[in-house]
Amino acid sequence: MTLLLRPAIDLLHGEAVRLHQGSYDAVTVYDADPVARAVAFRTCTDRLHVVDLEGAKAGSPVQRELVRAIIEAFAGDVQVGGGVRESKAFDAYLALGATRIVLGSAAVKSRALVESLAKANPGVVVVALDAKDGFVAIDGWTTLSEIRATEFAQELATLPLGAVLYTDISRDGTSVGPNVGATVAMQALVPFPIIASGGIGSLDHLRALSDAGLREAVIGRALYDKRFTLDEALAAVSSAPSA
């Protein structure tokens, strides 16, 4: 099975940025025109991952109009997250044309909401499972909960989710390599895809995920730092041996 890749556009103050290990005090601005960046990605892929970082911190979407412009310009499969903690925000992103919608803190704080949205929209809800030292982080990664990531994944296993987006925060934005072992262990607990995120910095990292049998990955900083191109990434996973 080919590892599916989604390039990431993280939005802050109207620009495409990357955080280092989830810190809003360690921001690198990469592109003042996120819409143009989306259009450029579209020449290589029909999948995209967009995060409203301000929304994630505020608890409700902040950059809805910019997200709308990105979805319209990209005209493909756009997965959107950031501050989706109530059905109103979820429905608003659906109305904009998002194909998958990511819930983070809401999945921890309001399980009933996640269950109702997932059952009403099978395959659309993606739960962001952001972990540090094995525990789930919430509120835009600013708060560490007492919930173990593996236990949380097991609790989600019976829901008709589109995927779980698993990020090892300690590796996010570092390019040191994804936590392949933890991601594989997480995949063994659930029937839907675990999307690998955080630390991908080389084509070998992508090959390692593919060789491990993982099904999806999000790539961000490595593309912006030009460690490899999206075309090179897609070629690397398409040529990787099947697990």
C-alpha positions in Angstrom: 0.0 0.0 0.0 1.4 3.4 -1.0 1.9 5.9 1.8 -0.5 8.8 1.0 1.1 12.3 1.6 -0.6 15.6 2.5 1.5 18.8 2.4 0.7 21.1 5.3 -0.2 24.8 5.4 -0.3 26.1 9.0 -1.9 29.5 9.2 -0.9 32.3 11.6 -1.7 36.0 11.1 -2.6 35.3 7.5 0.7 33.7 6.6 2.0 30.1 6.2 4.2 29.3 9.1 5.7 26.4 11.1 6.1 26.1 14.8 9.0 24.4 16.5 7.8 21.6 18.9 4.4 23.3 19.0 5.6 26.6 20.5 3.8 29.8 19.5 7.0 31.6 20.6 9.1 29.7 18.0 7.4 30.6 14.7 9.0 30.7 11.3 7.2 32.5 8.5 7.5 30.7 5.2 5.0 32.3 2.9 3.0 35.5 3.0 0.6 34.1 0.4 -0.8 30.7 1.6 -3.3 30.6 -1.3 -0.5 30.7 -3.8 1.3 28.0 -1.9 -1.8 25.8 -2.0 -2.1 26.3 -5.8 1.6 25.3 -6.1 1.0 22.1 -4.1 -2.0 21.3 -6.4 0.2 20.8 -9.3 1.6 17.7 -7.5 -1.2 16.3 -5.4 -5.0 16.5 -4.8 -4.5 16.3 -1.0 -3.8 19.1 1.4 -3.7 19.6 5.2 -4.6 23.1 6.6 -4.4 24.2 10.2 -5.7 27.5 11.7 -3.2 27.9 14.4 -4.9 30.9 15.9 -8.1 29.0 16.0 -6.5 26.1 17.8 -5.3 28.5 20.5 -8.5 30.5 20.7 -10.9 27.6 20.7 -12.8 28.5 17.6 -11.8 29.2 13.9 -10.2 32.6 13.3 -9.1 32.5 9.7 -12.2 31.1 8.1 -12.1 33.4 5.1 -8.5 32.5 4.3 -9.3 28.8 4.7 -12.2 29.3 2.3 -9.9 30.9 -0.3 -7.4 28.0 0.1 -10.2 25.4 -0.4 -11.6 27.1 -3.4 -8.2 27.7 -5.0 -6.9 24.1 -4.3 -10.1 22.4 -5.5 -9.2 19.0 -4.1 -9.2 17.0 -0.9 -8.6 19.5 1.9 -8.3 18.4 5.5 -8.9 21.3 7.9 -8.4 21.8 11.6 -7.8 24.4 14.3 -10.4 25.4 16.9 -13.1 23.0 15.9 -14.7 22.4 19.3 -18.4 22.6 18.5 -20.8 21.4 15.8 -21.3 25.0 14.5 -17.6 25.2 13.6 -17.6 21.7 12.1 -20.6 22.5 9.9 -19.1 25.8 8.8 -16.0 24.0 7.5 -18.2 21.4 5.8 -20.0 24.2 4.1 -16.7 25.6 2.9 -16.0 22.3 1.1 -13.5 20.7 3.5 -13.5 16.9 2.9 -12.1 16.0 6.4 -12.3 18.0 9.5 -9.8 17.7 12.4 -10.9 17.8 16.0 -8.3 18.0 18.7 -9.2 19.3 22.2 -12.9 18.6 21.6 -12.2 14.9 21.3 -10.7 15.0 24.8 -13.1 17.4 26.4 -16.4 16.4 24.7 -16.5 12.8 23.7 -20.2 13.0 23.0 -19.6 15.7 20.4 -17.0 13.6 18.6 -19.3 10.6 18.7 -22.3 12.4 17.3 -20.3 14.2 14.5 -18.5 11.0 13.5 -21.7 8.9 13.4 -23.5 11.7 11.4 -20.5 12.1 9.0 -18.8 8.7 8.6 -15.2 9.1 7.4 -15.1 12.8 7.7 -14.0 13.4 11.3 -10.2 13.2 12.0 -9.1 13.2 15.6 -5.8 15.0 16.3 -4.0 12.9 18.8 -1.1 15.2 19.8 1.2 13.6 22.4 4.2 14.5 24.4 6.0 12.0 26.6 3.1 9.6 25.9 0.3 11.9 27.1 -2.3 13.8 25.1 -1.8 17.6 24.7 -4.7 20.0 24.2 -5.6 23.7 23.7 -3.2 24.2 20.8 -0.6 22.0 22.5 -0.4 24.4 25.4 -1.7 22.0 28.0 -0.6 18.4 28.8 -3.5 16.2 29.9 -3.3 13.1 32.1 -4.6 10.9 29.4 -2.3 8.4 27.8 -2.2 8.5 24.0 -2.5 4.8 23.6 -5.6 4.6 25.9 -7.2 7.5 24.0 -6.7 5.7 20.7 -8.3 2.6 22.0 -11.3 4.5 23.1 -11.7 5.9 19.6 -11.4 2.6 17.8 -15.2 1.9 17.6 -16.1 5.3 16.0 -16.4 5.7 12.2 -13.5 8.2 12.0 -11.7 9.1 8.8 -8.4 8.9 10.6 -6.4 9.8 13.6 -3.7 12.4 13.1 -0.9 11.4 15.4 1.8 14.0 16.2 4.8 13.5 18.5 5.1 17.1 19.6 8.7 16.7 20.7 9.6 16.0 17.1 7.3 18.4 15.3 9.2 21.0 13.3 12.5 19.4 14.1 13.1 17.2 11.0 14.8 14.6 13.2 12.5 11.9 12.0 9.0 10.7 12.9 8.3 8.4 15.8 7.7 5.4 13.6 7.5 2.9 16.5 4.8 4.8 18.4 2.9 5.5 15.2 2.9 1.8 14.2 1.8 0.9 17.8 -1.1 3.3 17.5 -2.1 1.9 14.1 -2.4 -1.6 15.6 -5.0 -0.3 18.0 -7.5 1.1 15.5 -9.1 0.1 12.1 -8.9 3.5 10.4 -5.6 5.2 9.2 -3.2 6.7 11.6 -1.7 9.8 9.9 1.9 10.2 10.8 3.0 13.8 11.6 5.9 15.5 13.2 9.7 15.2 12.5 9.7 14.2 8.9 12.9 15.7 7.4 14.2 13.4 4.7 13.0 11.0 2.0 14.4 8.2 4.1 12.0 9.2 6.9 9.1 8.8 4.4 10.4 5.5 3.2 10.6 4.3 6.8 6.9 5.1 7.4 6.0 3.4 4.1 8.1 0.3 4.9 6.4 0.1 8.3 3.0 -0.2 6.5 1.6 3.1 7.6 -1.0 4.6 5.3 -0.8 8.4 5.5 1.6 11.2 6.5 1.6 15.0 6.7 4.7 16.8 5.7 5.5 20.5 6.4 8.8 22.0 7.4 10.9 19.7 5.2 9.0 21.0 2.1 9.4 24.7 3.2 13.1 24.2 4.0 13.5 22.6 0.6 15.0 19.4 2.0 13.1 17.7 -0.8 10.3 18.6 -3.2 6.8 17.3 -3.1 7.4 15.5 -6.4 10.4 13.8 -4.9 8.5 12.8 -1.8 5.7 11.3 -3.9 8.2 9.4 -6.0 10.0 8.1 -2.9 6.9 6.5 -1.4 5.5 5.2 -4.7 8.8 3.3 -5.2 9.1 2.0 -1.7 8.5 -1.7 -1.3 5.0 -2.7 0.0 4.8 -3.7 3.7 
